[in-house]
Amino acid sequence: MALEPGGVIAWVILGLLAGWIAGKLTAGRGFGCLGNVAIGLAGAVIGGFIFSTLGIHGLAGFWGSLIIAVIGAAALVVVVNLITN
């Protein structure tokens, strides 16, 4: 499996969008650029795990990946807010 620069850039952009959207949906604020990327990327992993555990497959492409990442990132933001508050 080769790591292509375009793929890394796409995942960073996806992570930034997912983290920002999740921050707006759950906390009403973002976590800064790097925080949004980190939460979005972690959310993509969490969302992928959640969806695969539920047996939901087939969401592909940018929009499907963004939806999964936002759901995972929102779950992560809720957990972080519960822990920190």
N, CA, C and O atoms as a printed pandas DataFrame, in Angstrom:
     atom_number atom_name residue_name chain_id  residue_number  x_coord  y_coord  z_coord
0              1         N          MET        A               1    0.840   -1.174    0.000
1              2        CA          MET        A               1    0.000    0.000    0.000
2              3         C          MET        A               1    0.885    1.237    0.000
3              4         O          MET        A               1    1.644    1.459    0.944
4              5         N          ALA        A               2    0.795    2.027   -1.030
5              6        CA          ALA        A               2    1.614    3.226   -1.160
6              7         C          ALA        A               2    0.877    4.436   -0.606
7              8         O          ALA        A               2   -0.334    4.573   -0.783
8              9         N          LEU        A               3    1.605    5.300    0.057
9             10        CA          LEU        A               3    1.040    6.530    0.587
10            11         C          LEU        A               3    1.291    7.626   -0.427
11            12         O          LEU        A               3    2.432    8.039   -0.630
12            13         N          GLU        A               4    0.243    8.094   -1.058
13            14        CA          GLU        A               4    0.377    9.108   -2.093
14            15         C          GLU        A               4    0.109   10.487   -1.502
15            16         O          GLU        A               4   -0.776   10.635   -0.659
16            17         N          PRO        A               5    0.863   11.501   -1.932
17            18        CA          PRO        A               5    0.679   12.848   -1.382
18            19         C          PRO        A               5   -0.743   13.381   -1.564
19            20         O          PRO        A               5   -1.264   14.044   -0.668
20            21         N          GLY        A               6   -1.366   13.110   -2.682
21            22        CA          GLY        A               6   -2.736   13.568   -2.903
22            23         C          GLY        A               6   -3.688   12.974   -1.896
23            24         O          GLY        A               6   -4.625   13.638   -1.454
24            25         N          GLY        A               7   -3.454   11.717   -1.525
25            26        CA          GLY        A               7   -4.303   11.074   -0.531
26            27         C          GLY        A               7   -4.157   11.698    0.838
27            28         O          GLY        A               7   -5.142   11.865    1.557
28            29         N          VAL        A               8   -2.934   12.044    1.205
29            30        CA          VAL        A               8   -2.681   12.668    2.500
30            31         C          VAL        A               8   -3.343   14.045    2.550
31            32         O          VAL        A               8   -3.970   14.399    3.549
32            33         N          ILE        A               9   -3.208   14.804    1.494
33            34        CA          ILE        A               9   -3.829   16.130    1.442
34            35         C          ILE        A               9   -5.346   16.008    1.521
35            36         O          ILE        A               9   -5.998   16.792    2.209
36            37         N          ALA        A              10   -5.905   15.036    0.826
37            38        CA          ALA        A              10   -7.353   14.835    0.863
38            39         C          ALA        A              10   -7.818   14.473    2.267
39            40         O          ALA        A              10   -8.855   14.962    2.714
40            41         N          TRP        A              11   -7.066   13.619    2.976
41            42        CA          TRP        A              11   -7.449   13.238    4.336
42            43         C          TRP        A              11   -7.326   14.412    5.295
43            44         O          TRP        A              11   -8.139   14.538    6.211
44            45         N          VAL        A              12   -6.331   15.273    5.111
45            46        CA          VAL        A              12   -6.192   16.458    5.964
46            47         C          VAL        A              12   -7.366   17.409    5.729
47            48         O          VAL        A              12   -7.933   17.944    6.682
48            49         N          ILE        A              13   -7.730   17.619    4.471
49            50        CA          ILE        A              13   -8.876   18.476    4.155
50            51         C          ILE        A              13  -10.160   17.867    4.713
51            52         O          ILE        A              13  -10.982   18.573    5.297
52            53         N          LEU        A              14  -10.330   16.570    4.536
53            54        CA          LEU        A              14  -11.497   15.876    5.077
54            55         C          LEU        A              14  -11.517   15.982    6.602
55            56         O          LEU        A              14  -12.569   16.226    7.192
56            57         N          GLY        A              15  -10.373   15.802    7.234
57            58        CA          GLY        A              15  -10.283   15.919    8.686
58            59         C          GLY        A              15  -10.615   17.316    9.168
59            60         O          GLY        A              15  -11.312   17.477   10.170
60            61         N          LEU        A              16  -10.128   18.325    8.470
61            62        CA          LEU        A              16  -10.419   19.706    8.830
62            63         C          LEU        A              16  -11.913   19.978    8.730
63            64         O          LEU        A              16  -12.505   20.548    9.645
64            65         N          LEU        A              17  -12.518   19.575    7.630
65            66        CA          LEU        A              17  -13.962   19.771    7.456
66            67         C          LEU        A              17  -14.768   19.009    8.500
67            68         O          LEU        A              17  -15.689   19.561    9.102
68            69         N          ALA        A              18  -14.429   17.758    8.711
69            70        CA          ALA        A              18  -15.169   16.932    9.668
70            71         C          ALA        A              18  -15.034   17.479   11.083
71            72         O          ALA        A              18  -16.020   17.534   11.817
72            73         N          GLY        A              19  -13.835   17.882   11.475
73            74        CA          GLY        A              19  -13.624   18.444   12.803
74            75         C          GLY        A              19  -14.364   19.748   12.998
75            76         O          GLY        A              19  -14.937   19.982   14.062
76            77         N          TRP        A              20  -14.359   20.604   11.985
77            78        CA          TRP        A              20  -15.064   21.877   12.061
78            79         C          TRP        A              20  -16.571   21.664   12.159
79            80         O          TRP        A              20  -17.238   22.273   12.995
80            81         N          ILE        A              21  -17.103   20.795   11.301
81            82        CA          ILE        A              21  -18.543   20.511   11.324
82            83         C          ILE        A              21  -18.936   19.892   12.660
83            84         O          ILE        A              21  -19.941   20.288   13.250
84            85         N          ALA        A              22  -18.161   18.932   13.144
85            86        CA          ALA        A              22  -18.465   18.294   14.427
86            87         C          ALA        A              22  -18.414   19.305   15.565
87            88         O          ALA        A              22  -19.251   19.258   16.466
88            89         N          GLY        A              23  -17.452   20.214   15.539
89            90        CA          GLY        A              23  -17.367   21.257   16.551
90            91         C          GLY        A              23  -18.591   22.152   16.539
91            92         O          GLY        A              23  -19.092   22.537   17.595
92            93         N          LYS        A              24  -19.073   22.485   15.352
93            94        CA          LYS        A              24  -20.263   23.319   15.227
94            95         C          LYS        A              24  -21.514   22.566   15.684
95            96         O          LYS        A              24  -22.391   23.154   16.317
96            97         N          LEU        A              25  -21.602   21.286   15.373
97            98        CA          LEU        A              25  -22.790   20.507   15.721
98            99         C          LEU        A              25  -22.878   20.196   17.211
99           100         O          LEU        A              25  -23.975   20.134   17.766
100          101         N          THR        A              26  -21.753   20.002   17.854
101          102        CA          THR        A              26  -21.783   19.517   19.231
102          103         C          THR        A              26  -21.416   20.569   20.269
103          104         O          THR        A              26  -22.069   20.648   21.310
104          105         N          ALA        A              27  -20.419   21.357   20.023
105          106        CA          ALA        A              27  -19.943   22.281   21.047
106          107         C          ALA        A              27  -20.230   23.737   20.701
107          108         O          ALA        A              27  -20.112   24.613   21.558
108          109         N          GLY        A              28  -20.608   24.000   19.446
109          110        CA          GLY        A              28  -20.870   25.364   19.042
110          111         C          GLY        A              28  -19.614   26.164   18.743
111          112         O          GLY        A              28  -19.697   27.365   18.485
112          113         N          ARG        A              29  -18.452   25.521   18.771
113          114        CA          ARG        A              29  -17.201   26.199   18.456
114          115         C          ARG        A              29  -16.223   25.174   17.886
115          116         O          ARG        A              29  -16.416   23.965   18.018
116          117         N          GLY        A              30  -15.190   25.678   17.262
117          118        CA          GLY        A              30  -14.163   24.800   16.744
118          119         C          GLY        A              30  -13.041   24.637   17.758
119          120         O          GLY        A              30  -13.104   25.179   18.862
120          121         N          PHE        A              31  -12.031   23.897   17.379
121          122        CA          PHE        A              31  -10.895   23.643   18.263
122          123         C          PHE        A              31   -9.603   24.164   17.665
123          124         O          PHE        A              31   -8.528   23.691   18.034
124          125         N          GLY        A              32   -9.672   25.106   16.771
125          126        CA          GLY        A              32   -8.506   25.592   16.071
126          127         C          GLY        A              32   -8.197   24.687   14.898
127          128         O          GLY        A              32   -8.706   23.569   14.822
128          129         N          CYS        A              33   -7.380   25.153   13.998
129          130        CA          CYS        A              33   -7.094   24.412   12.770
130          131         C          CYS        A              33   -6.512   23.030   13.045
131          132         O          CYS        A              33   -7.019   22.031   12.535
132          133         N          LEU        A              34   -5.457   22.967   13.844
133          134        CA          LEU        A              34   -4.834   21.666   14.120
134          135         C          LEU        A              34   -5.739   20.777   14.959
135          136         O          LEU        A              34   -5.774   19.563   14.757
136          137         N          GLY        A              35   -6.466   21.365   15.892
137          138        CA          GLY        A              35   -7.404   20.593   16.703
138          139         C          GLY        A              35   -8.523   20.011   15.847
139          140         O          GLY        A              35   -8.916   18.858   16.028
140          141         N          ASN        A              36   -9.037   20.818   14.909
141          142        CA          ASN        A              36  -10.082   20.325   14.005
142          143         C          ASN        A              36   -9.585   19.177   13.141
143          144         O          ASN        A              36  -10.296   18.192   12.940
144          145         N          VAL        A              37   -8.369   19.302   12.632
145          146        CA          VAL        A              37   -7.805   18.227   11.808
146          147         C          VAL        A              37   -7.642   16.962   12.641
147          148         O          VAL        A              37   -8.011   15.873   12.203
148          149         N          ALA        A              38   -7.086   17.108   13.847
149          150        CA          ALA        A              38   -6.879   15.931   14.703
150          151         C          ALA        A              38   -8.201   15.267   15.055
151          152         O          ALA        A              38   -8.322   14.045   14.968
152          153         N          ILE        A              39   -9.192   16.056   15.451
153          154        CA          ILE        A              39  -10.496   15.498   15.796
154          155         C          ILE        A              39  -11.159   14.893   14.567
155          156         O          ILE        A              39  -11.778   13.832   14.652
156          157         N          GLY        A              40  -11.035   15.555   13.438
157          158        CA          GLY        A              40  -11.630   15.029   12.206
158          159         C          GLY        A              40  -10.995   13.725   11.756
159          160         O          GLY        A              40  -11.698   12.801   11.347
160          161         N          LEU        A              41   -9.677   13.643   11.828
161          162        CA          LEU        A              41   -8.992   12.409   11.430
162          163         C          LEU        A              41   -9.300   11.276   12.400
163          164         O          LEU        A              41   -9.563   10.147   11.985
164          165         N          ALA        A              42   -9.267   11.584   13.692
165          166        CA          ALA        A              42   -9.638   10.563   14.682
166          167         C          ALA        A              42  -11.098   10.174   14.500
167          168         O          ALA        A              42  -11.460    9.007   14.642
168          169         N          GLY        A              43  -11.924   11.151   14.189
169          170        CA          GLY        A              43  -13.339   10.879   13.942
170          171         C          GLY        A              43  -13.565    9.985   12.740
171          172         O          GLY        A              43  -14.485    9.166   12.728
172          173         N          ALA        A              44  -12.728   10.143   11.732
173          174        CA          ALA        A              44  -12.837    9.271   10.557
174          175         C          ALA        A              44  -12.560    7.829   10.938
175          176         O          ALA        A              44  -13.244    6.915   10.478
176          177         N          VAL        A              45  -11.556    7.627   11.780
177          178        CA          VAL        A              45  -11.237    6.273   12.241
178          179         C          VAL        A              45  -12.370    5.739   13.112
179          180         O          VAL        A              45  -12.813    4.605   12.934
180          181         N          ILE        A              46  -12.838    6.559   14.056
181          182        CA          ILE        A              46  -13.925    6.144   14.941
182          183         C          ILE        A              46  -15.195    5.875   14.148
183          184         O          ILE        A              46  -15.866    4.867   14.370
184          185         N          GLY        A              47  -15.528    6.772   13.223
185          186        CA          GLY        A              47  -16.711    6.587   12.394
186          187         C          GLY        A              47  -16.621    5.336   11.542
187          188         O          GLY        A              47  -17.602    4.605   11.405
188          189         N          GLY        A              48  -15.454    5.084   10.969
189          190        CA          GLY        A              48  -15.254    3.864   10.187
190          191         C          GLY        A              48  -15.437    2.624   11.037
191          192         O          GLY        A              48  -16.032    1.643   10.591
192          193         N          PHE        A              49  -14.924    2.663   12.273
193          194        CA          PHE        A              49  -15.093    1.532   13.191
194          195         C          PHE        A              49  -16.568    1.332   13.535
195          196         O          PHE        A              49  -17.068    0.208   13.505
196          197         N          ILE        A              50  -17.263    2.426   13.861
197          198        CA          ILE        A              50  -18.680    2.337   14.217
198          199         C          ILE        A              50  -19.496    1.758   13.066
199          200         O          ILE        A              50  -20.293    0.840   13.263
200          201         N          PHE        A              51  -19.298    2.294   11.872
201          202        CA          PHE        A              51  -20.080    1.839   10.725
202          203         C          PHE        A              51  -19.760    0.398   10.351
203          204         O          PHE        A              51  -20.658   -0.361    9.988
204          205         N          SER        A              52  -18.482    0.014   10.437
205          206        CA          SER        A              52  -18.145   -1.372   10.092
206          207         C          SER        A              52  -18.661   -2.335   11.157
207          208         O          SER        A              52  -19.051   -3.456   10.832
208          209         N          THR        A              53  -18.670   -1.913   12.432
209          210        CA          THR        A              53  -19.218   -2.747   13.504
210          211         C          THR        A              53  -20.719   -2.962   13.307
211          212         O          THR        A              53  -21.241   -4.040   13.590
212          213         N          LEU        A              54  -21.402   -1.933   12.824
213          214        CA          LEU        A              54  -22.836   -2.041   12.565
214          215         C          LEU        A              54  -23.142   -2.775   11.257
215          216         O          LEU        A              54  -24.303   -3.031   10.937
216          217         N          GLY        A              55  -22.103   -3.106   10.514
217          218        CA          GLY        A              55  -22.289   -3.829    9.257
218          219         C          GLY        A              55  -22.695   -2.936    8.101
219          220         O          GLY        A              55  -23.200   -3.418    7.087
220          221         N          ILE        A              56  -22.478   -1.639    8.247
221          222        CA          ILE        A              56  -22.829   -0.694    7.192
222          223         C          ILE        A              56  -21.587   -0.444    6.350
223          224         O          ILE        A              56  -20.596    0.111    6.824
224          225         N          HIS        A              57  -21.658   -0.859    5.107
225          226        CA          HIS        A              57  -20.540   -0.694    4.172
226          227         C          HIS        A              57  -21.068   -0.060    2.900
227          228         O          HIS        A              57  -22.279   -0.016    2.683
228          229         N          GLY        A              58  -20.196    0.417    2.080
229          230        CA          GLY        A              58  -20.587    0.887    0.764
230          231         C          GLY        A              58  -20.639    2.397    0.617
231          232         O          GLY        A              58  -20.783    2.891   -0.501
232          233         N          LEU        A              59  -20.524    3.161    1.725
233          234        CA          LEU        A              59  -20.454    4.606    1.580
234          235         C          LEU        A              59  -19.045    4.938    1.112
235          236         O          LEU        A              59  -18.075    4.762    1.850
236          237         N          ALA        A              60  -18.943    5.411   -0.095
237          238        CA          ALA        A              60  -17.619    5.664   -0.647
238          239         C          ALA        A              60  -17.561    7.082   -1.182
239          240         O          ALA        A              60  -18.566    7.790   -1.235
240          241         N          GLY        A              61  -16.397    7.464   -1.566
241          242        CA          GLY        A              61  -16.213    8.781   -2.131
242          243         C          GLY        A              61  -16.079    9.841   -1.059
243          244         O          GLY        A              61  -16.100    9.555    0.138
244          245         N          PHE        A              62  -15.942   11.051   -1.513
245          246        CA          PHE        A              62  -15.710   12.175   -0.605
246          247         C          PHE        A              62  -16.875   12.387    0.348
247          248         O          PHE        A              62  -16.663   12.501    1.556
248          249         N          TRP        A              63  -18.090   12.443   -0.158
249          250        CA          TRP        A              63  -19.253   12.757    0.672
250          251         C          TRP        A              63  -19.534   11.656    1.688
251          252         O          TRP        A              63  -19.836   11.944    2.846
252          253         N          GLY        A              64  -19.438   10.420    1.273
253          254        CA          GLY        A              64  -19.638    9.317    2.207
254          255         C          GLY        A              64  -18.588    9.311    3.292
255          256         O          GLY        A              64  -18.898    9.098    4.465
256          257         N          SER        A              65  -17.341    9.544    2.906
257          258        CA          SER        A              65  -16.255    9.609    3.888
258          259         C          SER        A              65  -16.441   10.785    4.825
259          260         O          SER        A              65  -16.167   10.674    6.020
260          261         N          LEU        A              66  -16.905   11.915    4.300
261          262        CA          LEU        A              66  -17.129   13.085    5.139
262          263         C          LEU        A              66  -18.236   12.823    6.154
263          264         O          LEU        A              66  -18.101   13.196    7.319
264          265         N          ILE        A              67  -19.318   12.195    5.736
265          266        CA          ILE        A              67  -20.420   11.884    6.652
266          267         C          ILE        A              67  -19.947   10.962    7.773
267          268         O          ILE        A              67  -20.239   11.199    8.945
268          269         N          ILE        A              68  -19.220    9.918    7.410
269          270        CA          ILE        A              68  -18.696    8.983    8.415
270          271         C          ILE        A              68  -17.733    9.691    9.363
271          272         O          ILE        A              68  -17.788    9.478   10.574
272          273         N          ALA        A              69  -16.856   10.528    8.823
273          274        CA          ALA        A              69  -15.889   11.252    9.658
274          275         C          ALA        A              69  -16.591   12.232   10.587
275          276         O          ALA        A              69  -16.195   12.368   11.745
276          277         N          VAL        A              70  -17.624   12.918   10.105
277          278        CA          VAL        A              70  -18.354   13.871   10.946
278          279         C          VAL        A              70  -19.055   13.144   12.090
279          280         O          VAL        A              70  -19.025   13.610   13.229
280          281         N          ILE        A              71  -19.682   12.010   11.798
281          282        CA          ILE        A              71  -20.359   11.243   12.854
282          283         C          ILE        A              71  -19.345   10.781   13.903
283          284         O          ILE        A              71  -19.588   10.904   15.104
284          285         N          GLY        A              72  -18.221   10.257   13.449
285          286        CA          GLY        A              72  -17.186    9.824   14.392
286          287         C          GLY        A              72  -16.590   10.986   15.164
287          288         O          GLY        A              72  -16.356   10.874   16.367
288          289         N          ALA        A              73  -16.340   12.102   14.487
289          290        CA          ALA        A              73  -15.774   13.272   15.159
290          291         C          ALA        A              73  -16.768   13.858   16.159
291          292         O          ALA        A              73  -16.372   14.300   17.238
292          293         N          ALA        A              74  -18.052   13.866   15.810
293          294        CA          ALA        A              74  -19.069   14.366   16.740
294          295         C          ALA        A              74  -19.117   13.488   17.990
295          296         O          ALA        A              74  -19.234   13.996   19.106
296          297         N          ALA        A              75  -19.027   12.180   17.802
297          298        CA          ALA        A              75  -18.995   11.269   18.955
298          299         C          ALA        A              75  -17.769   11.559   19.813
299          300         O          ALA        A              75  -17.859   11.568   21.041
300          301         N          LEU        A              76  -16.640   11.792   19.185
301          302        CA          LEU        A              76  -15.412   12.103   19.921
302          303         C          LEU        A              76  -15.535   13.421   20.680
303          304         O          LEU        A              76  -15.107   13.510   21.831
304          305         N          VAL        A              77  -16.116   14.446   20.053
305          306        CA          VAL        A              77  -16.274   15.740   20.709
306          307         C          VAL        A              77  -17.203   15.613   21.917
307          308         O          VAL        A              77  -16.949   16.222   22.957
308          309         N          VAL        A              78  -18.274   14.831   21.791
309          310        CA          VAL        A              78  -19.188   14.624   22.921
310          311         C          VAL        A              78  -18.451   13.974   24.088
311          312         O          VAL        A              78  -18.607   14.390   25.236
312          313         N          VAL        A              79  -17.659   12.965   23.796
313          314        CA          VAL        A              79  -16.900   12.281   24.855
314          315         C          VAL        A              79  -15.883   13.232   25.491
315          316         O          VAL        A              79  -15.745   13.261   26.714
316          317         N          VAL        A              80  -15.174   14.004   24.672
317          318        CA          VAL        A              80  -14.190   14.950   25.204
318          319         C          VAL        A              80  -14.881   16.000   26.069
319          320         O          VAL        A              80  -14.367   16.365   27.126
320          321         N          ASN        A              81  -16.048   16.491   25.627
321          322        CA          ASN        A              81  -16.778   17.478   26.421
322          323         C          ASN        A              81  -17.271   16.885   27.740
323          324         O          ASN        A              81  -17.281   17.574   28.760
324          325         N          LEU        A              82  -17.674   15.633   27.731
325          326        CA          LEU        A              82  -18.108   14.981   28.968
326          327         C          LEU        A              82  -16.955   14.849   29.956
327          328         O          LEU        A              82  -17.133   15.020   31.162
328          329         N          ILE        A              83  -15.775   14.543   29.432
329          330        CA          ILE        A              83  -14.602   14.354   30.284
330          331         C          ILE        A              83  -14.098   15.686   30.837
331          332         O          ILE        A              83  -13.721   15.763   32.006
332          333         N          THR        A              84  -14.088   16.723   30.022
333          334        CA          THR        A              84  -13.500   18.002   30.425
334          335         C          THR        A              84  -14.461   18.887   31.200
335          336         O          THR        A              84  -14.024   19.819   31.874
336          337         N          ASN        A              85  -15.743   18.624   31.122
337          338        CA          ASN        A              85  -16.714   19.480   31.833
338          339         C          ASN        A              85  -17.173   18.870   33.096
339          340         O          ASN        A              85  -17.986   19.461   33.808
